[in-house]
């Protein structure tokens, strides 16, 4: 940990320092990170593809979905994973000791409920069919929507449907409302759907983070983890400064035409290093405040058995040393 580094620097005597330098754990160990395809995580892969990420220090394991990433964590095949904040909370409840060391993105409208024209208010969802995929994010949105509507799951009909099937389901009228996200949400809106609720109404609830196992936040892995975080911010800076070029380079892995990549980021906030510092440091860290509120919401919605104590939940130790001017 960084405190240990400070302690080592303060030790008087070159003999001790020399003996420490011969220890294998000081030479640095690589980290392995699991991630599925999602625009918020893509800067990591842009950094890898552009040679900004040293493969000797960081290995990115591409998975099919968050469940596969969590399985890789549980099986010890990776040291960390790209997850939503609610997925991290559920993983911690299930015994995975995780700490958030980086915030990839915050949903500010990218996740939403869209409905057919006859549905004017959330309370009109009573008796209606709501299509949603089987994910913790969809379950969280459903919980918040029903709470705002004054309804329960007994008042609606839930239709389990992967998000890529939503456009066809809209055309064939398999559901009356859809809990969905970009870029599919825009396709439904163009087809006549009406947005009735989105993630702006639950600020800081849908957040994507880099979640690391506690036992990997040590001196041995610190160099590799800092390298990964800095490479992410380098790629994010490239996306900000040269969006068209970045879109072209990211299109293939995202499975989108280059012309549609930037629109896929609509409704997302991508915090830079300075913003990450505000989220992960401070008294208290803003992400910790969001996690506490989200934990309580998930307990009320039956998504968690009990509130998370949030011990060792966030760490700003691996952000760039001068995050304010990165």
PEZILIN-V213598 format. One record per residue. N is the residue number from 1. PHI is phi in degrees with one decimal (none if undefined). PSI is psi in whole degrees, 0 to 359 (NA if undefined). Layout:
[[N;PHI;PSI] [N;PHI;PSI]]
This chain:
[[1;none;156] [2;-53.8;324] [3;-62.0;322] [4;-64.6;322] [5;-61.8;317] [6;-60.8;319] [7;-62.7;316] [8;-61.0;318] [9;-62.6;331] [10;-83.9;348] [11;-69.0;131] [12;-88.4;135] [13;119.1;119] [14;-72.7;337] [15;-64.5;314] [16;-64.1;317] [17;-62.8;321] [18;-66.6;321] [19;-68.6;325] [20;-66.8;324] [21;-66.0;342] [22;-85.3;353] [23;-75.8;135] [24;-61.3;326] [25;-70.3;344] [26;-80.4;344] [27;-74.7;345] [28;96.7;134] [29;-112.2;150] [30;-76.0;166] [31;-123.4;150] [32;-117.4;133] [33;-126.1;130] [34;-94.6;139] [35;-157.4;137] [36;-96.8;173] [37;-72.1;122] [38;-162.5;137] [39;-57.2;326] [40;-66.3;332] [41;-88.8;347] [42;-62.0;329] [43;-54.4;328] [44;-59.0;317] [45;-75.9;328] [46;-61.7;317] [47;-61.9;319] [48;-64.0;313] [49;-68.4;333] [50;-89.9;1] [51;81.8;12] [52;-85.2;348] [53;-113.0;118] [54;-75.9;116] [55;-66.9;343] [56;-76.5;341] [57;-103.0;325] [58;-134.3;129] [59;-114.4;126] [60;-99.0;119] [61;-95.8;115] [62;-84.2;124] [63;-117.0;168] [64;-78.0;328] [65;-163.0;178] [66;-64.3;326] [67;-60.0;319] [68;-67.8;325] [69;-66.1;318] [70;-65.3;323] [71;-64.1;320] [72;-62.9;322] [73;-64.7;311] [74;-62.8;327] [75;-85.5;357] [76;78.1;17] [77;-82.2;342] [78;-137.0;165] [79;-99.0;341] [80;-159.6;173] [81;-153.8;153] [82;-85.6;117] [83;-139.3;160] [84;-78.8;159] [85;-60.1;320] [86;-68.3;325] [87;-64.4;322] [88;-64.7;317] [89;-61.9;317] [90;-66.8;321] [91;-64.0;319] [92;-63.3;320] [93;-62.8;328] [94;-87.3;9] [95;102.1;3] [96;-87.6;118] [97;-80.8;99] [98;-120.0;147] [99;-131.0;135] [100;-83.6;124] [101;-116.1;355] [102;-158.4;139] [103;-104.1;117] [104;-76.4;312] [105;-162.6;162] [106;-127.9;132] [107;-78.4;121] [108;-124.0;52] [109;123.7;352] [110;-73.2;337] [111;-106.7;133] [112;-156.3;168] [113;-108.7;123] [114;-117.8;148] [115;-137.2;168] [116;-79.1;161] [117;-57.0;331] [118;-74.2;349] [119;-96.9;111] [120;-98.8;326] [121;-130.8;160] [122;-59.5;326] [123;-65.0;339] [124;-71.3;353] [125;-72.0;348] [126;-57.1;125] [127;82.7;357] [128;-90.6;161] [129;-91.1;123] [130;-113.3;119] [131;-89.5;136] [132;-159.2;151] [133;-82.8;163] [134;-84.8;89] [135;-148.1;158] [136;-68.0;328] [137;-64.6;314] [138;-62.6;319] [139;-64.8;322] [140;-64.8;314] [141;-60.8;316] [142;-58.2;315] [143;-59.5;316] [144;-68.6;321] [145;-64.8;314] [146;-66.1;323] [147;-62.9;315] [148;-66.3;329] [149;-84.2;348] [150;72.5;31] [151;-120.9;171] [152;-125.2;174] [153;-63.9;338] [154;-71.0;344] [155;-90.3;352] [156;-130.2;167] [157;-109.5;118] [158;-92.4;131] [159;-115.9;110] [160;-75.5;121] [161;-153.7;123] [162;-56.5;147] [163;-62.7;331] [164;-70.5;347] [165;-92.9;355] [166;-62.1;317] [167;-59.3;316] [168;-65.2;320] [169;-65.5;327] [170;-64.7;313] [171;-65.0;324] [172;-93.4;6] [173;57.6;43] [174;-78.2;345] [175;-150.1;162] [176;-98.4;338] [177;-146.1;153] [178;-135.4;128] [179;-93.5;112] [180;-145.1;185] [181;-155.2;169] [182;-66.9;145] [183;-89.3;356] [184;-62.4;324] [185;-56.8;317] [186;-64.3;325] [187;-63.0;319] [188;-68.9;321] [189;-63.8;322] [190;-67.9;337] [191;-89.2;3] [192;110.7;0] [193;-68.9;156] [194;-119.1;129] [195;-77.0;127] [196;-115.0;342] [197;-161.0;140] [198;-146.5;177] [199;-67.6;350] [200;-66.1;337] [201;-82.9;352] [202;-130.5;67] [203;-56.1;140] [204;63.0;18] [205;-89.2;319] [206;-102.7;99] [207;-129.7;135] [208;-101.5;132] [209;-132.5;161] [210;-93.2;110] [211;-101.7;122] [212;-112.4;146] [213;-63.2;141] [214;-54.8;318] [215;-75.2;0] [216;-100.7;357] [217;-91.0;52] [218;-116.9;179] [219;-61.5;323] [220;-63.2;324] [221;-99.3;356] [222;-61.0;317] [223;-63.5;315] [224;-65.5;320] [225;-68.6;319] [226;-63.6;322] [227;-61.4;316] [228;-61.7;314] [229;-63.2;317] [230;-67.7;324] [231;-65.6;321] [232;-59.0;313] [233;-68.2;328] [234;-63.8;316] [235;-68.0;322] [236;-64.1;321] [237;-63.4;321] [238;-65.0;319] [239;-61.9;322] [240;-72.2;317] [241;-83.7;328] [242;-132.4;64] [243;-59.5;321] [244;-67.0;317] [245;-63.7;315] [246;-62.3;319] [247;-60.2;317] [248;-62.0;319] [249;-74.8;334] [250;-93.2;345] [251;-56.6;316] [252;-59.6;309] [253;-68.2;328] [254;-76.8;345] [255;71.5;31] [256;-125.2;152] [257;-62.9;146] [258;-55.7;327] [259;-68.3;344] [260;-105.5;354] [261;-62.9;312] [262;-65.2;325] [263;-67.0;335] [264;-67.5;342] [265;-87.3;358] [266;-61.3;132] [267;86.2;10] [268;-118.2;140] [269;-104.3;125] [270;-108.0;95] [271;-68.2;132] [272;-79.1;187] [273;-64.5;322] [274;-65.5;318] [275;-66.5;321] [276;-60.3;323] [277;-61.2;319] [278;-66.0;326] [279;-75.7;325] [280;-105.2;346] [281;-116.6;190] [282;97.2;178] [283;-132.9;90] [284;-91.4;169] [285;-62.2;140] [286;-61.9;326] [287;-66.1;327] [288;-66.7;322] [289;-62.9;314] [290;-63.2;319] [291;-65.2;322] [292;-64.5;316] [293;-65.9;318] [294;-65.2;319] [295;-58.8;314] [296;-62.8;318] [297;-63.1;319] [298;-68.8;326] [299;-64.0;314] [300;-62.8;326] [301;-87.3;3] [302;78.0;15] [303;-89.8;344] [304;-131.9;147] [305;-73.0;328] [306;-159.6;165] [307;-66.5;146] [308;-80.0;133] [309;-69.4;343] [310;65.7;25] [311;-69.0;135] [312;53.8;38] [313;-81.1;326] [314;-131.1;155] [315;-148.7;130] [316;-100.0;9] [317;-66.9;343] [318;-110.1;7] [319;-73.0;159] [320;-50.6;143] [321;-58.8;329] [322;-123.1;73] [323;-61.6;334] [324;-68.1;336] [325;-123.5;19] [326;-59.8;NA]]
